[in-house]
Amino acid sequence: MVEHVRSRLLAVLLVWAALFQPNTLPADTIVVRHTEGLMHGFLVLRTLEGKTIADGEMTQVAEGGRVTDQLIFRFKDGSIYEDKTIFSQRGRFRLLSDHLVQRGPSFKHPMETSIDASSGRVTVRYTDDDGKEKVLNQRLDLPPDVANGLMFTLLKDIQPTVPRTTVSMVATTPKPRLVKLVILPQGQEHFSTGTIQHKAKHYVVKVEIGGAAGLLAHVMGKQPPDTHVWILEGEAPAFVKSEGPLYEGGPIWRIQLAAAGLF
């Protein structure tokens, strides 16, 4: 009887969501306040308990108004996470393409995702629960603010006084679909490098699925967790730290700048 009532209630909620909840939420393209250029940095991926599970490297090359970012994590267990993002920065940031590879025992479902923002074509290659390789090809009507692979870049350029900034993202579960990322500033926090004190802006990034699927996620306890990101403030803002899932359904991990070892 209880299960019957719950099923009826869920059905009513889904109908309500489909009728009254908008399918799309307003989003913002981000104005370029700091032009991206040549960069090479080193990162470390840890659990929240401080255990190192992967070493990371990020490179960036700019040619005119076109920028190529590449982020790679090499896990202790042999897994690989690699994201190559190409975007333009002519007045506003605009994604051109994103190619993401995640494979190895650290990932429940090995997956490779390619996004061509100009055509809207999204290709997902993945391995299902039975170990079979499958390919999904889908064309989406991608908005100009789609931000796959761009989050750390955009957070350096959004106005920290704006209470809410929203951009789009292609989520793959593995079927591709558009969701919204809502960026909320949380205030300043202090950190130090040796004896030097700095200030970082703390942001919370929330996933808004929208529509009936979003309501169902809340009801079923499947709402994606928030991601927390800290950005160094000042004339030359920079990434400091993040805490959140690296992939859909993944655990909360911490990304930090790596300390160089002695030669």
ChimeraX commands (.cxc) that place a marker at each C-alpha (Angstrom):
marker #1 position 0.00,0.00,0.00 radius 0.5
marker #1 position 2.79,2.43,0.93 radius 0.5
marker #1 position 4.69,1.67,-2.28 radius 0.5
marker #1 position 1.48,2.23,-4.29 radius 0.5
marker #1 position 0.95,5.65,-2.69 radius 0.5
marker #1 position 4.59,6.60,-3.29 radius 0.5
marker #1 position 4.32,5.57,-6.95 radius 0.5
marker #1 position 1.15,7.61,-7.43 radius 0.5
marker #1 position 2.73,10.63,-5.74 radius 0.5
marker #1 position 5.85,10.35,-7.89 radius 0.5
marker #1 position 3.71,10.17,-11.03 radius 0.5
marker #1 position 1.83,13.32,-10.01 radius 0.5
marker #1 position 5.10,15.15,-9.32 radius 0.5
marker #1 position 6.52,14.20,-12.71 radius 0.5
marker #1 position 3.38,15.41,-14.50 radius 0.5
marker #1 position 3.54,18.67,-12.55 radius 0.5
marker #1 position 7.20,19.13,-13.47 radius 0.5
marker #1 position 6.58,18.48,-17.15 radius 0.5
marker #1 position 3.73,21.01,-17.24 radius 0.5
marker #1 position 5.05,23.81,-15.08 radius 0.5
marker #1 position 8.81,23.57,-14.77 radius 0.5
marker #1 position 10.80,25.14,-17.63 radius 0.5
marker #1 position 12.98,22.83,-19.68 radius 0.5
marker #1 position 15.70,25.43,-20.04 radius 0.5
marker #1 position 17.14,27.83,-17.50 radius 0.5
marker #1 position 18.74,31.18,-18.28 radius 0.5
marker #1 position 22.51,30.99,-18.79 radius 0.5
marker #1 position 25.39,33.42,-19.27 radius 0.5
marker #1 position 28.33,33.59,-21.65 radius 0.5
marker #1 position 31.34,34.82,-19.69 radius 0.5
marker #1 position 33.11,38.04,-20.69 radius 0.5
marker #1 position 36.89,37.71,-21.08 radius 0.5
marker #1 position 38.38,39.81,-18.29 radius 0.5
marker #1 position 41.78,38.05,-18.26 radius 0.5
marker #1 position 43.18,36.81,-21.56 radius 0.5
marker #1 position 44.43,33.23,-21.39 radius 0.5
marker #1 position 47.97,32.46,-22.61 radius 0.5
marker #1 position 50.86,30.03,-22.26 radius 0.5
marker #1 position 50.72,27.91,-19.09 radius 0.5
marker #1 position 52.12,24.66,-17.71 radius 0.5
marker #1 position 51.20,23.51,-14.22 radius 0.5
marker #1 position 51.26,20.41,-12.03 radius 0.5
marker #1 position 48.39,19.09,-9.94 radius 0.5
marker #1 position 47.69,16.32,-7.47 radius 0.5
marker #1 position 44.43,14.41,-6.98 radius 0.5
marker #1 position 43.64,13.26,-3.45 radius 0.5
marker #1 position 40.81,11.81,-1.41 radius 0.5
marker #1 position 39.28,14.10,1.22 radius 0.5
marker #1 position 41.32,12.14,3.77 radius 0.5
marker #1 position 44.52,13.28,2.05 radius 0.5
marker #1 position 45.53,10.09,0.22 radius 0.5
marker #1 position 47.16,10.80,-3.15 radius 0.5
marker #1 position 45.53,8.77,-5.92 radius 0.5
marker #1 position 46.76,10.52,-9.09 radius 0.5
marker #1 position 49.34,12.98,-10.38 radius 0.5
marker #1 position 48.16,15.65,-12.77 radius 0.5
marker #1 position 49.47,18.03,-15.39 radius 0.5
marker #1 position 47.79,20.94,-17.15 radius 0.5
marker #1 position 49.07,22.71,-20.26 radius 0.5
marker #1 position 47.68,25.64,-22.19 radius 0.5
marker #1 position 48.69,27.13,-25.52 radius 0.5
marker #1 position 47.13,30.21,-27.13 radius 0.5
marker #1 position 47.28,31.10,-30.82 radius 0.5
marker #1 position 45.50,34.37,-31.50 radius 0.5
marker #1 position 42.02,34.10,-30.05 radius 0.5
marker #1 position 42.10,30.29,-29.97 radius 0.5
marker #1 position 43.24,28.43,-26.84 radius 0.5
marker #1 position 43.97,24.72,-26.31 radius 0.5
marker #1 position 43.84,23.33,-22.77 radius 0.5
marker #1 position 44.90,19.81,-21.84 radius 0.5
marker #1 position 44.39,18.27,-18.41 radius 0.5
marker #1 position 45.61,14.77,-17.59 radius 0.5
marker #1 position 45.61,12.69,-14.40 radius 0.5
marker #1 position 47.65,9.49,-14.19 radius 0.5
marker #1 position 46.32,7.31,-11.38 radius 0.5
marker #1 position 48.33,5.06,-9.12 radius 0.5
marker #1 position 46.24,2.09,-10.31 radius 0.5
marker #1 position 47.00,2.80,-13.98 radius 0.5
marker #1 position 43.78,4.67,-14.77 radius 0.5
marker #1 position 43.84,7.72,-17.05 radius 0.5
marker #1 position 41.71,10.86,-17.09 radius 0.5
marker #1 position 42.46,13.19,-20.01 radius 0.5
marker #1 position 40.49,16.23,-21.13 radius 0.5
marker #1 position 41.47,18.32,-24.17 radius 0.5
marker #1 position 39.47,21.52,-24.60 radius 0.5
marker #1 position 39.68,24.06,-27.43 radius 0.5
marker #1 position 37.91,27.41,-27.02 radius 0.5
marker #1 position 37.91,30.95,-28.36 radius 0.5
marker #1 position 38.32,34.13,-26.29 radius 0.5
marker #1 position 37.22,36.92,-28.60 radius 0.5
marker #1 position 35.33,39.12,-26.18 radius 0.5
marker #1 position 33.54,36.17,-24.60 radius 0.5
marker #1 position 34.59,32.59,-23.94 radius 0.5
marker #1 position 33.14,30.09,-26.41 radius 0.5
marker #1 position 33.74,26.34,-26.46 radius 0.5
marker #1 position 34.86,24.95,-29.83 radius 0.5
marker #1 position 35.47,21.30,-28.92 radius 0.5
marker #1 position 36.07,19.01,-25.97 radius 0.5
marker #1 position 37.51,15.48,-25.95 radius 0.5
marker #1 position 37.37,13.58,-22.65 radius 0.5
marker #1 position 38.83,10.12,-21.98 radius 0.5
marker #1 position 38.41,8.23,-18.71 radius 0.5
marker #1 position 39.52,4.61,-18.50 radius 0.5
marker #1 position 40.92,2.16,-15.97 radius 0.5
marker #1 position 39.78,0.60,-12.67 radius 0.5
marker #1 position 39.11,3.99,-11.03 radius 0.5
marker #1 position 36.13,4.46,-13.36 radius 0.5
marker #1 position 33.09,2.19,-13.16 radius 0.5
marker #1 position 32.32,2.76,-16.84 radius 0.5
marker #1 position 35.26,3.54,-19.17 radius 0.5
marker #1 position 34.10,6.34,-21.44 radius 0.5
marker #1 position 35.28,8.62,-24.24 radius 0.5
marker #1 position 33.26,11.73,-25.07 radius 0.5
marker #1 position 33.74,14.11,-28.00 radius 0.5
marker #1 position 31.85,17.40,-28.36 radius 0.5
marker #1 position 31.89,19.55,-31.50 radius 0.5
marker #1 position 30.24,22.75,-30.31 radius 0.5
marker #1 position 29.82,24.28,-33.78 radius 0.5
marker #1 position 27.80,21.35,-35.16 radius 0.5
marker #1 position 26.29,20.20,-31.85 radius 0.5
marker #1 position 27.48,16.64,-32.48 radius 0.5
marker #1 position 28.21,14.61,-29.34 radius 0.5
marker #1 position 29.80,11.14,-29.55 radius 0.5
marker #1 position 30.03,8.86,-26.52 radius 0.5
marker #1 position 31.96,5.59,-26.53 radius 0.5
marker #1 position 31.50,3.55,-23.38 radius 0.5
marker #1 position 31.54,0.08,-21.87 radius 0.5
marker #1 position 28.26,-1.10,-20.34 radius 0.5
marker #1 position 27.71,-3.30,-17.28 radius 0.5
marker #1 position 28.11,-6.43,-19.41 radius 0.5
marker #1 position 31.51,-5.32,-20.69 radius 0.5
marker #1 position 30.20,-4.54,-24.18 radius 0.5
marker #1 position 31.51,-1.48,-26.03 radius 0.5
marker #1 position 28.83,0.85,-27.35 radius 0.5
marker #1 position 28.73,4.13,-29.27 radius 0.5
marker #1 position 26.12,6.90,-29.03 radius 0.5
marker #1 position 25.95,9.65,-31.64 radius 0.5
marker #1 position 23.63,12.55,-30.95 radius 0.5
marker #1 position 23.17,16.09,-32.21 radius 0.5
marker #1 position 22.18,18.65,-29.57 radius 0.5
marker #1 position 21.17,22.27,-29.91 radius 0.5
marker #1 position 24.14,23.55,-27.92 radius 0.5
marker #1 position 23.87,27.09,-26.47 radius 0.5
marker #1 position 26.84,29.48,-26.76 radius 0.5
marker #1 position 27.58,29.18,-23.03 radius 0.5
marker #1 position 28.31,25.42,-22.99 radius 0.5
marker #1 position 31.25,25.03,-20.58 radius 0.5
marker #1 position 32.63,21.48,-20.79 radius 0.5
marker #1 position 36.32,21.59,-19.88 radius 0.5
marker #1 position 36.15,25.33,-19.15 radius 0.5
marker #1 position 35.07,25.58,-15.52 radius 0.5
marker #1 position 38.44,26.52,-13.97 radius 0.5
marker #1 position 38.99,29.09,-16.73 radius 0.5
marker #1 position 35.56,30.67,-16.38 radius 0.5
marker #1 position 35.79,30.95,-12.60 radius 0.5
marker #1 position 38.80,33.24,-12.98 radius 0.5
marker #1 position 36.75,35.62,-15.12 radius 0.5
marker #1 position 33.26,35.81,-13.65 radius 0.5
marker #1 position 32.42,38.89,-11.63 radius 0.5
marker #1 position 32.84,37.83,-7.97 radius 0.5
marker #1 position 30.18,40.35,-6.89 radius 0.5
marker #1 position 27.49,38.77,-9.08 radius 0.5
marker #1 position 25.38,36.56,-6.76 radius 0.5
marker #1 position 24.60,33.88,-9.37 radius 0.5
marker #1 position 26.14,32.91,-12.70 radius 0.5
marker #1 position 24.70,30.10,-14.83 radius 0.5
marker #1 position 26.32,28.24,-17.72 radius 0.5
marker #1 position 25.45,25.05,-19.62 radius 0.5
marker #1 position 27.16,21.66,-19.69 radius 0.5
marker #1 position 26.75,18.46,-21.68 radius 0.5
marker #1 position 26.36,15.60,-19.18 radius 0.5
marker #1 position 26.82,12.00,-20.34 radius 0.5
marker #1 position 25.13,9.24,-18.34 radius 0.5
marker #1 position 26.09,7.85,-20.93 radius 0.5
marker #1 position 23.28,9.40,-23.01 radius 0.5
marker #1 position 24.22,13.07,-23.56 radius 0.5
marker #1 position 21.92,15.77,-22.24 radius 0.5
marker #1 position 22.17,19.44,-21.36 radius 0.5
marker #1 position 22.22,20.57,-17.74 radius 0.5
marker #1 position 22.95,23.89,-16.05 radius 0.5
marker #1 position 25.83,24.74,-13.74 radius 0.5
marker #1 position 24.94,27.42,-11.20 radius 0.5
marker #1 position 27.98,29.24,-9.79 radius 0.5
marker #1 position 27.50,30.85,-6.38 radius 0.5
marker #1 position 30.26,32.92,-4.68 radius 0.5
marker #1 position 30.68,32.11,-0.98 radius 0.5
marker #1 position 33.11,34.81,0.14 radius 0.5
marker #1 position 36.83,35.04,0.81 radius 0.5
marker #1 position 39.04,32.52,2.58 radius 0.5
marker #1 position 42.69,32.89,3.60 radius 0.5
marker #1 position 45.46,30.46,2.74 radius 0.5
marker #1 position 49.23,30.59,2.78 radius 0.5
marker #1 position 52.20,29.46,0.73 radius 0.5
marker #1 position 55.03,29.27,3.22 radius 0.5
marker #1 position 55.01,32.56,5.08 radius 0.5
marker #1 position 53.06,34.43,2.39 radius 0.5
marker #1 position 49.35,35.00,3.01 radius 0.5
marker #1 position 46.80,35.03,0.18 radius 0.5
marker #1 position 43.05,35.40,-0.29 radius 0.5
marker #1 position 40.96,32.99,-2.31 radius 0.5
marker #1 position 37.40,33.34,-3.53 radius 0.5
marker #1 position 35.30,30.30,-2.66 radius 0.5
marker #1 position 32.68,29.24,-5.22 radius 0.5
marker #1 position 30.04,26.53,-5.06 radius 0.5
marker #1 position 29.01,24.99,-8.38 radius 0.5
marker #1 position 25.59,23.32,-8.37 radius 0.5
marker #1 position 24.13,21.09,-11.09 radius 0.5
marker #1 position 20.56,21.92,-12.11 radius 0.5
marker #1 position 19.09,19.20,-14.30 radius 0.5
marker #1 position 15.75,20.89,-14.84 radius 0.5
marker #1 position 12.38,19.53,-15.94 radius 0.5
marker #1 position 10.92,16.20,-14.90 radius 0.5
marker #1 position 14.37,14.56,-14.84 radius 0.5
marker #1 position 15.57,17.10,-12.28 radius 0.5
marker #1 position 12.58,16.54,-10.02 radius 0.5
marker #1 position 13.03,12.79,-10.29 radius 0.5
marker #1 position 16.70,13.14,-9.32 radius 0.5
marker #1 position 15.72,14.99,-6.14 radius 0.5
marker #1 position 12.99,12.50,-5.26 radius 0.5
marker #1 position 15.24,9.48,-5.85 radius 0.5
marker #1 position 18.28,10.99,-4.10 radius 0.5
marker #1 position 20.26,11.14,-7.36 radius 0.5
marker #1 position 20.99,14.87,-7.38 radius 0.5
marker #1 position 24.70,15.37,-8.26 radius 0.5
marker #1 position 26.77,16.73,-5.36 radius 0.5
marker #1 position 28.08,20.30,-5.35 radius 0.5
marker #1 position 31.63,21.13,-6.40 radius 0.5
marker #1 position 33.65,23.64,-4.35 radius 0.5
marker #1 position 36.38,25.66,-6.07 radius 0.5
marker #1 position 38.84,28.20,-4.65 radius 0.5
marker #1 position 40.34,30.88,-6.94 radius 0.5
marker #1 position 43.23,33.18,-6.03 radius 0.5
marker #1 position 42.06,36.78,-6.12 radius 0.5
marker #1 position 43.87,39.80,-7.54 radius 0.5
marker #1 position 45.04,41.06,-10.92 radius 0.5
marker #1 position 46.28,37.60,-11.90 radius 0.5
marker #1 position 43.66,35.12,-10.60 radius 0.5
marker #1 position 44.60,31.45,-10.50 radius 0.5
marker #1 position 43.17,28.08,-9.55 radius 0.5
marker #1 position 43.99,27.00,-5.98 radius 0.5
marker #1 position 41.86,23.97,-5.09 radius 0.5
marker #1 position 38.64,22.12,-5.86 radius 0.5
marker #1 position 36.57,19.46,-4.13 radius 0.5
marker #1 position 33.97,17.53,-6.09 radius 0.5
marker #1 position 33.34,14.52,-8.35 radius 0.5
marker #1 position 35.70,14.15,-11.31 radius 0.5
marker #1 position 33.08,12.26,-13.30 radius 0.5
marker #1 position 29.35,11.49,-13.26 radius 0.5
marker #1 position 28.51,9.50,-10.13 radius 0.5
marker #1 position 32.09,9.55,-8.89 radius 0.5
marker #1 position 33.37,10.13,-5.33 radius 0.5
marker #1 position 34.35,13.53,-3.95 radius 0.5
marker #1 position 38.04,14.12,-4.66 radius 0.5
marker #1 position 40.32,17.08,-4.04 radius 0.5
marker #1 position 42.46,18.71,-6.77 radius 0.5
marker #1 position 45.35,20.88,-5.59 radius 0.5
marker #1 position 48.52,22.41,-6.94 radius 0.5
marker #1 position 51.43,19.99,-6.61 radius 0.5
marker #1 position 54.62,20.82,-4.73 radius 0.5
marker #1 position 57.76,20.20,-6.80 radius 0.5
marker #1 position 60.13,17.60,-5.40 radius 0.5
marker #1 position 63.89,18.02,-5.16 radius 0.5
marker #1 position 66.06,17.00,-8.13 radius 0.5
marker link #1:1,2 radius 0.2
marker link #1:2,3 radius 0.2
marker link #1:3,4 radius 0.2
marker link #1:4,5 radius 0.2
marker link #1:5,6 radius 0.2
marker link #1:6,7 radius 0.2
marker link #1:7,8 radius 0.2
marker link #1:8,9 radius 0.2
marker link #1:9,10 radius 0.2
marker link #1:10,11 radius 0.2
marker link #1:11,12 radius 0.2
marker link #1:12,13 radius 0.2
marker link #1:13,14 radius 0.2
marker link #1:14,15 radius 0.2
marker link #1:15,16 radius 0.2
marker link #1:16,17 radius 0.2
marker link #1:17,18 radius 0.2
marker link #1:18,19 radius 0.2
marker link #1:19,20 radius 0.2
marker link #1:20,21 radius 0.2
marker link #1:21,22 radius 0.2
marker link #1:22,23 radius 0.2
marker link #1:23,24 radius 0.2
marker link #1:24,25 radius 0.2
marker link #1:25,26 radius 0.2
marker link #1:26,27 radius 0.2
marker link #1:27,28 radius 0.2
marker link #1:28,29 radius 0.2
marker link #1:29,30 radius 0.2
marker link #1:30,31 radius 0.2
marker link #1:31,32 radius 0.2
marker link #1:32,33 radius 0.2
marker link #1:33,34 radius 0.2
marker link #1:34,35 radius 0.2
marker link #1:35,36 radius 0.2
marker link #1:36,37 radius 0.2
marker link #1:37,38 radius 0.2
marker link #1:38,39 radius 0.2
marker link #1:39,40 radius 0.2
marker link #1:40,41 radius 0.2
marker link #1:41,42 radius 0.2
marker link #1:42,43 radius 0.2
marker link #1:43,44 radius 0.2
marker link #1:44,45 radius 0.2
marker link #1:45,46 radius 0.2
marker link #1:46,47 radius 0.2
marker link #1:47,48 radius 0.2
marker link #1:48,49 radius 0.2
marker link #1:49,50 radius 0.2
marker link #1:50,51 radius 0.2
marker link #1:51,52 radius 0.2
marker link #1:52,53 radius 0.2
marker link #1:53,54 radius 0.2
marker link #1:54,55 radius 0.2
marker link #1:55,56 radius 0.2
marker link #1:56,57 radius 0.2
marker link #1:57,58 radius 0.2
marker link #1:58,59 radius 0.2
marker link #1:59,60 radius 0.2
marker link #1:60,61 radius 0.2
marker link #1:61,62 radius 0.2
marker link #1:62,63 radius 0.2
marker link #1:63,64 radius 0.2
marker link #1:64,65 radius 0.2
marker link #1:65,66 radius 0.2
marker link #1:66,67 radius 0.2
marker link #1:67,68 radius 0.2
marker link #1:68,69 radius 0.2
marker link #1:69,70 radius 0.2
marker link #1:70,71 radius 0.2
marker link #1:71,72 radius 0.2
marker link #1:72,73 radius 0.2
marker link #1:73,74 radius 0.2
marker link #1:74,75 radius 0.2
marker link #1:75,76 radius 0.2
marker link #1:76,77 radius 0.2
marker link #1:77,78 radius 0.2
marker link #1:78,79 radius 0.2
marker link #1:79,80 radius 0.2
marker link #1:80,81 radius 0.2
marker link #1:81,82 radius 0.2
marker link #1:82,83 radius 0.2
marker link #1:83,84 radius 0.2
marker link #1:84,85 radius 0.2
marker link #1:85,86 radius 0.2
marker link #1:86,87 radius 0.2
marker link #1:87,88 radius 0.2
marker link #1:88,89 radius 0.2
marker link #1:89,90 radius 0.2
marker link #1:90,91 radius 0.2
marker link #1:91,92 radius 0.2
marker link #1:92,93 radius 0.2
marker link #1:93,94 radius 0.2
marker link #1:94,95 radius 0.2
marker link #1:95,96 radius 0.2
marker link #1:96,97 radius 0.2
marker link #1:97,98 radius 0.2
marker link #1:98,99 radius 0.2
marker link #1:99,100 radius 0.2
marker link #1:100,101 radius 0.2
marker link #1:101,102 radius 0.2
marker link #1:102,103 radius 0.2
marker link #1:103,104 radius 0.2
marker link #1:104,105 radius 0.2
marker link #1:105,106 radius 0.2
marker link #1:106,107 radius 0.2
marker link #1:107,108 radius 0.2
marker link #1:108,109 radius 0.2
marker link #1:109,110 radius 0.2
marker link #1:110,111 radius 0.2
marker link #1:111,112 radius 0.2
marker link #1:112,113 radius 0.2
marker link #1:113,114 radius 0.2
marker link #1:114,115 radius 0.2
marker link #1:115,116 radius 0.2
marker link #1:116,117 radius 0.2
marker link #1:117,118 radius 0.2
marker link #1:118,119 radius 0.2
marker link #1:119,120 radius 0.2
marker link #1:120,121 radius 0.2
marker link #1:121,122 radius 0.2
marker link #1:122,123 radius 0.2
marker link #1:123,124 radius 0.2
marker link #1:124,125 radius 0.2
marker link #1:125,126 radius 0.2
marker link #1:126,127 radius 0.2
marker link #1:127,128 radius 0.2
marker link #1:128,129 radius 0.2
marker link #1:129,130 radius 0.2
marker link #1:130,131 radius 0.2
marker link #1:131,132 radius 0.2
marker link #1:132,133 radius 0.2
marker link #1:133,134 radius 0.2
marker link #1:134,135 radius 0.2
marker link #1:135,136 radius 0.2
marker link #1:136,137 radius 0.2
marker link #1:137,138 radius 0.2
marker link #1:138,139 radius 0.2
marker link #1:139,140 radius 0.2
marker link #1:140,141 radius 0.2
marker link #1:141,142 radius 0.2
marker link #1:142,143 radius 0.2
marker link #1:143,144 radius 0.2
marker link #1:144,145 radius 0.2
marker link #1:145,146 radius 0.2
marker link #1:146,147 radius 0.2
marker link #1:147,148 radius 0.2
marker link #1:148,149 radius 0.2
marker link #1:149,150 radius 0.2
marker link #1:150,151 radius 0.2
marker link #1:151,152 radius 0.2
marker link #1:152,153 radius 0.2
marker link #1:153,154 radius 0.2
marker link #1:154,155 radius 0.2
marker link #1:155,156 radius 0.2
marker link #1:156,157 radius 0.2
marker link #1:157,158 radius 0.2
marker link #1:158,159 radius 0.2
marker link #1:159,160 radius 0.2
marker link #1:160,161 radius 0.2
marker link #1:161,162 radius 0.2
marker link #1:162,163 radius 0.2
marker link #1:163,164 radius 0.2
marker link #1:164,165 radius 0.2
marker link #1:165,166 radius 0.2
marker link #1:166,167 radius 0.2
marker link #1:167,168 radius 0.2
marker link #1:168,169 radius 0.2
marker link #1:169,170 radius 0.2
marker link #1:170,171 radius 0.2
marker link #1:171,172 radius 0.2
marker link #1:172,173 radius 0.2
marker link #1:173,174 radius 0.2
marker link #1:174,175 radius 0.2
marker link #1:175,176 radius 0.2
marker link #1:176,177 radius 0.2
marker link #1:177,178 radius 0.2
marker link #1:178,179 radius 0.2
marker link #1:179,180 radius 0.2
marker link #1:180,181 radius 0.2
marker link #1:181,182 radius 0.2
marker link #1:182,183 radius 0.2
marker link #1:183,184 radius 0.2
marker link #1:184,185 radius 0.2
marker link #1:185,186 radius 0.2
marker link #1:186,187 radius 0.2
marker link #1:187,188 radius 0.2
marker link #1:188,189 radius 0.2
marker link #1:189,190 radius 0.2
marker link #1:190,191 radius 0.2
marker link #1:191,192 radius 0.2
marker link #1:192,193 radius 0.2
marker link #1:193,194 radius 0.2
marker link #1:194,195 radius 0.2
marker link #1:195,196 radius 0.2
marker link #1:196,197 radius 0.2
marker link #1:197,198 radius 0.2
marker link #1:198,199 radius 0.2
marker link #1:199,200 radius 0.2
marker link #1:200,201 radius 0.2
marker link #1:201,202 radius 0.2
marker link #1:202,203 radius 0.2
marker link #1:203,204 radius 0.2
marker link #1:204,205 radius 0.2
marker link #1:205,206 radius 0.2
marker link #1:206,207 radius 0.2
marker link #1:207,208 radius 0.2
marker link #1:208,209 radius 0.2
marker link #1:209,210 radius 0.2
marker link #1:210,211 radius 0.2
marker link #1:211,212 radius 0.2
marker link #1:212,213 radius 0.2
marker link #1:213,214 radius 0.2
marker link #1:214,215 radius 0.2
marker link #1:215,216 radius 0.2
marker link #1:216,217 radius 0.2
marker link #1:217,218 radius 0.2
marker link #1:218,219 radius 0.2
marker link #1:219,220 radius 0.2
marker link #1:220,221 radius 0.2
marker link #1:221,222 radius 0.2
marker link #1:222,223 radius 0.2
marker link #1:223,224 radius 0.2
marker link #1:224,225 radius 0.2
marker link #1:225,226 radius 0.2
marker link #1:226,227 radius 0.2
marker link #1:227,228 radius 0.2
marker link #1:228,229 radius 0.2
marker link #1:229,230 radius 0.2
marker link #1:230,231 radius 0.2
marker link #1:231,232 radius 0.2
marker link #1:232,233 radius 0.2
marker link #1:233,234 radius 0.2
marker link #1:234,235 radius 0.2
marker link #1:235,236 radius 0.2
marker link #1:236,237 radius 0.2
marker link #1:237,238 radius 0.2
marker link #1:238,239 radius 0.2
marker link #1:239,240 radius 0.2
marker link #1:240,241 radius 0.2
marker link #1:241,242 radius 0.2
marker link #1:242,243 radius 0.2
marker link #1:243,244 radius 0.2
marker link #1:244,245 radius 0.2
marker link #1:245,246 radius 0.2
marker link #1:246,247 radius 0.2
marker link #1:247,248 radius 0.2
marker link #1:248,249 radius 0.2
marker link #1:249,250 radius 0.2
marker link #1:250,251 radius 0.2
marker link #1:251,252 radius 0.2
marker link #1:252,253 radius 0.2
marker link #1:253,254 radius 0.2
marker link #1:254,255 radius 0.2
marker link #1:255,256 radius 0.2
marker link #1:256,257 radius 0.2
marker link #1:257,258 radius 0.2
marker link #1:258,259 radius 0.2
marker link #1:259,260 radius 0.2
marker link #1:260,261 radius 0.2
marker link #1:261,262 radius 0.2
marker link #1:262,263 radius 0.2
view
